Amino acid sequence: MILIDTALQRAEAENRPIRVGMVGAGFMARGIALQIIRYTPGMRLVAIANRTLERAVQAYTEADVPSDAIRYVDSPATLAAALAAGAPTVTDDALLLCAADGIDVILEVTGAVEFGAQVAVTAMRHGKHVVTMNAELDGTLGAILQVYARRYGVIFTLSDGDQPGVTMNLYRFVRGLGVKPVLCGNIKGLHDPYRNPTTQANFARQWGQNPYMVTSFADGTKISFEQAVVANATGMRVAKRGMFGPTVPSGTPLADVVHDLYPLEALLAGPGIVDYVVGATPGPGVFVLGTHDHPRMQHYLNLYKLGKGPLYLFYTPYHLCHFEVPNSVARAALFGDTVLAAAGRPMVEVITAAKTDLHAGQTLDGLGGYMTYGLAENADVVQAERLLPIGLAEGCTLLRDIPKDGIISYADVQLPANRLSDQLRAEQDALFWAENR
């Protein structure tokens, strides 16, 4: 990104690199490690935490770090010594990194809400910026985590590269032109709410990914979180529960059909909406539809091949995930800039729907599992009906039967004991929805 590259080159030349500790060593995290170590001047990946140490070591060795140079640490003292020596470091205790001197930014790359919350809060309490790829965490607790970030004088942000961050960058670009964004959209290749880790196993194996994560892409949970966090950053809403999510013939150019995919009144009345489309190209990109109220500017937009309006299409035809994450670290550490952050009271939540008939006494599994899928819903509805956020559903025990496609509420479950995520959610609800209590 222009400006960031110059700042990072200066940081390298002046020997003041940004020191990064990464939590997680899965498929995406290993790509980030490779990008930072091999291709990002002015930044050092000084430590990696993962519950399986072998994966943390693998993240380093895949980036050509010699295995005999890597130190294992299990205490503040051994971590401090390794960091002081400049040795690449691994640990199975993520909270060690969050509390350590010698680390400027924590990269959280787990996709887990409860664990991600523990990492984020601990890191911020110790004065560290947090950059996360965890839309599930931000979509569940992002508003209160921004309160914590302000309290501790740090940045908490989602990352560049993943679709929400790419969307937010495009939104800011469009808004900066004087065009009013009325829809933030996402392009997907598949949506089937009944997919599960068994049906997605072959695809996951082909790409070396987690079948539960892959399932969350297919069953609509991930797209719901992605659009929810964009809504919460922009003040937009959803036009209906689950969004419109139209499907077009595979390979259909978005520009040919986008003007007819969504009811115009849903875009122009109110703060705008978030939504998605299945099957269009360029996929898997993102797009923004905007309007302009000045006739001369409308004339210029038509001259520049964006059409006569009233809707103007802007899109980014790719998202490059881990390649762009170092930009997010630099934006936070060098410029105090967030890529995507909840702007206040939540606008859209992701609620829990039953993927199959469920029965009292069952314990709900995790995101992208066999039992539930997520749907985007406006937050005021979620509060009024006390619906269960799917980010908090894992580990809950059902108190009654729920039919397939039924929506699960707080009244339907017993929450697990002593979860930080539930405590943070209670703080968030009390702060932003006091009049609804």
C-alpha positions, -999 to 999 in steps of 0.1 A, spaced: 0 0 0 13 34 -9 28 53 21 30 21 41 58 7 20 79 38 24 73 38 62 83 2 65 115 8 44 124 37 67 118 15 98 141 -11 83 168 14 74 166 30 109 167 -5 126 134 0 144 113 -28 130 77 -36 142 80 -66 165 51 -90 159 39 -120 180 15 -143 162 -12 -165 178 -21 -194 156 -2 -214 131 -28 -228 108 -30 -225 70 -35 -188 69 -11 -180 97 17 -199 80 11 -178 49 14 -146 71 46 -159 86 61 -164 52 50 -130 40 65 -112 70 97 -131 72 106 -132 35 89 -101 20 82 -74 46 110 -50 55 107 -31 87 89 -59 105 99 -90 125 79 -121 134 96 -125 168 74 -152 183 46 -177 174 22 -193 199 2 -224 190 -13 -251 211 6 -276 188 42 -266 189 51 -285 158 28 -263 138 44 -232 152 79 -245 143 65 -254 108 54 -218 103 90 -207 107 107 -235 88 84 -230 58 98 -195 56 133 -210 56 141 -203 92 165 -231 103 149 -253 129 180 -253 151 176 -215 154 141 -217 169 138 -215 207 109 -230 227 99 -209 257 74 -216 286 79 -187 310 82 -149 310 119 -152 317 127 -176 289 106 -156 265 124 -124 275 158 -140 270 149 -153 235 135 -120 224 166 -102 237 187 -126 217 167 -120 186 159 -157 183 127 -169 166 105 -182 194 77 -206 198 54 -214 227 22 -232 235 11 -204 259 -4 -175 238 -8 -153 268 29 -152 273 32 -132 241 4 -109 251 22 -99 283 58 -97 270 80 -67 266 96 -68 232 64 -73 212 45 -44 197 16 -61 179 -2 -93 184 -16 -110 153 -45 -132 163 -52 -158 136 -74 -185 153 -110 -181 143 -121 -190 178 -143 -165 197 -136 -174 233 -98 -179 229 -96 -149 206 -113 -128 233 -88 -139 259 -59 -131 236 -72 -97 226 -81 -85 260 -48 -97 276 -28 -81 248 -46 -48 250 -42 -46 288 -5 -49 282 -4 -20 258 -2 -40 226 -21 -34 193 -41 -64 181 -46 -72 145 -70 -101 139 -83 -121 110 -111 -133 133 -143 -118 119 -162 -142 142 -147 -125 172 -153 -90 159 -189 -99 148 -197 -111 183 -177 -87 206 -162 -60 184 -181 -31 199 -169 -38 235 -134 -47 223 -132 -12 208 -141 2 242 -112 -18 257 -89 -6 229 -97 31 237 -93 24 274 -58 11 269 -47 34 242 -42 8 215 -56 -3 182 -79 -34 178 -87 -40 141 -95 -66 115 -70 -70 87 -64 -61 52 -66 -89 26 -96 -107 39 -129 -97 24 -142 -74 52 -110 -54 52 -109 -52 14 -146 -40 15 -138 -13 41 -109 0 20 -131 2 -10 -159 18 10 -135 45 23 -122 51 -13 -157 55 -27 -168 77 2 -137 98 -4 -148 105 -39 -180 121 -27 -201 91 -38 -225 78 -11 -221 41 -5 -255 24 -3 -245 -13 -5 -214 -31 5 -214 -65 -13 -194 -97 -13 -191 -122 -41 -193 -159 -33 -191 -191 -53 -213 -213 -31 -240 -211 -4 -256 -242 11 -266 -239 48 -266 -277 52 -230 -284 43 -209 -300 71 -173 -311 77 -180 -344 61 -193 -330 28 -164 -305 28 -136 -329 37 -123 -334 3 -121 -297 -5 -104 -290 28 -79 -318 22 -71 -305 -13 -62 -271 0 -47 -281 33 -74 -263 53 -96 -271 83 -129 -288 73 -148 -269 99 -135 -236 86 -142 -246 50 -178 -256 61 -183 -221 76 -175 -207 42 -201 -229 25 -229 -228 50 -232 -190 51 -218 -185 85 -186 -168 73 -204 -145 48 -228 -135 76 -199 -126 99 -181 -108 71 -210 -86 62 -220 -81 99 -186 -66 107 -188 -43 76 -222 -32 88 -209 -25 123 -181 -4 109 -202 16 84 -236 19 101 -253 -1 75 -280 -28 81 -294 -59 65 -326 -55 45 -339 -89 57 -328 -118 79 -301 -137 61 -297 -110 35 -311 -113 -1 -281 -133 -13 -292 -137 -49 -277 -164 -70 -269 -158 -107 -256 -182 -133 -220 -191 -126 -196 -167 -144 -221 -139 -149 -203 -106 -149 -214 -86 -119 -216 -54 -138 -242 -69 -162 -267 -78 -134 -259 -59 -102 -284 -31 -109 -313 -55 -108 -302 -78 -79 -314 -57 -50 -346 -36 -45 -337 0 -51 -358 12 -21 -338 -11 2 -306 7 -9 -318 43 -9 -339 43 23 -319 45 54 -282 40 60 -276 14 32 -273 -23 34 -248 -51 34 -255 -82 12 -238 -107 -12 -243 -125 -45 -235 -161 -54 -220 -170 -88 -210 -137 -102 -175 -127 -114 -151 -113 -105 -151 -137 -76 -142 -138 -49 -141 -101 -49 -161 -73 -32 -181 -44 -44 -197 -12 -34 -228 4 -50 -230 42 -45 -251 72 -55 -242 108 -62 -267 137 -59 -249 163 -81 -259 164 -118 -224 175 -130 -207 147 -110 -232 122 -125 -222 134 -159 -185 129 -151 -192 94 -137 -210 85 -169 -181 99 -189 -158 76 -169 -178 46 -179 -197 40 -146 -231 46 -163 -259 70 -159 -268 60 -124 -286 61 -100 -262 33 -89 -225 33 -96 -206 1 -92 -171 0 -77 -153 -34 -71 -121 -50 -61 -118 -82 -81 -97 -102 -56 -88 -105 -20 -53 -116 -12 -58 -126 25 -24 -132 41 -4 -112 16 -19 -79 29 -18 -86 66 15 -69 72 0 -37 58 -26 -39 87 2 -43 113 20 -12 99 -12 8 98 -18 1 134 17 4 147 30 33 126 -2 53 118 -27 45 145 -51 35 117 -77 7 119 -86 -13 88 -120 -22 101 -134 -15 135 -169 -14 151 -180 22 151 -203 20 182 -235 2 189 -237 -30 168 -259 -27 137 -259 -64 126 -254 -97 145 -250 -133 134 -277 -155 150 -279 -192 154 -300 -215 132 -304 -252 134 -287 -272 105 -308 -302 114 -334 -312 140 -318 -307 174 -329 -321 208 -329 -310 244 -297 -321 262 -275 -318 231 -244 -297 234 -239 -274 204 -208 -278 183 -186 -251 168 -188 -228 138 -189 -247 106 -200 -279 123 -228 -303 120 -255 -286 141 -258 -249 133 -253 -222 107 -253 -184 110 -277 -158 97 -272 -120 96 -299 -101 114 -303 -65 125 -290 -60 160 -321 -43 174 -341 -74 164 -316 -97 180 -318 -77 213 -356 -75 212 -360 -113 207 -329 -123 228 -315 -144 200 -283 -164 206 -252 -151 187 -236 -180 169 -203 -168 182 -214 -179 216 -233 -210 207 -204 -236 209 -207 -255 242 -242 -244 250 -266 -271 261 -301 -271 246 -330 -269 270 -356 -278 244 -360 -293 209 -352 -270 180 -365 -280 145 -343 -278 114 -339 -241 104 -353 -230 138 -337 -199 154 -321 -205 188 -326 -179 216 -309 -175 249 -340 -190 265 -333 -222 246 -299 -229 260 -277 -231 291 -245 -212 286 -212 -228 297 -197 -215 329 -170 -189 333 -165 -178 297 -148 -144 291 -168 -141 259 -201 -142 278 -188 -116 303 -177 -93 275 -210 -98 257 -229 -89 289 -208 -57 291 -215 -49 255 -252 -54 258 -254 -34 290 -234 -5 275 -251 -2 241 -286 -15 248 -293 -3 284 -328 9 274 -337 -26 262 -329 -43 295 
